Amino acid sequence: MLSDIMRSVARNAGLTVVPYESDLGFTVVREDDDRYFCFVLNSGEWQVHRADTATMVASGSGPASLLAALGEYFEVADASPRNAA
């Protein structure tokens, strides 16, 4: 399922999936950095928002583009597409 792949991409990048139940998708954060958060829909679409204003700063669709955005906004150590299935 695409949402499981997207969740794996975020976890492999070192981010935390916020523990709440939703039929629409999930949210990821970096626990030690409160600058951004990312909504990921089960359809594969995602949006990165500034945490202080909730302003959207990036959006896209699919695991590879999510991983690239996580690398840019969350400064993940390994943002290579090999993690995006």
SULWOGI-V496437 format. One record per backbone hydrogen bond with DSSP energy under -1.0 kcal/mol. NH is the residue of the N-H (numbers start at 0). CO is the residue of the C=O. If there is no record, write none. Layout:
nh:NH co:CO
nh:NH co:CO
This chain:
nh:4 co:0
nh:5 co:1
nh:6 co:2
nh:7 co:3
nh:8 co:4
nh:9 co:5
nh:10 co:6
nh:11 co:7
nh:12 co:8
nh:13 co:10
nh:14 co:9
nh:15 co:28
nh:17 co:26
nh:19 co:17
nh:25 co:39
nh:27 co:37
nh:28 co:15
nh:32 co:29
nh:36 co:48
nh:37 co:27
nh:38 co:46
nh:39 co:25
nh:40 co:44
nh:41 co:23
nh:43 co:40
nh:45 co:59
nh:46 co:38
nh:47 co:57
nh:48 co:36
nh:49 co:54
nh:50 co:34
nh:53 co:49
nh:56 co:47
nh:57 co:47
nh:59 co:45
nh:61 co:43
nh:65 co:61
nh:66 co:62
nh:67 co:63
nh:68 co:64
nh:69 co:65
nh:70 co:66
nh:71 co:67
nh:72 co:68
nh:73 co:69
nh:82 co:79
nh:83 co:80
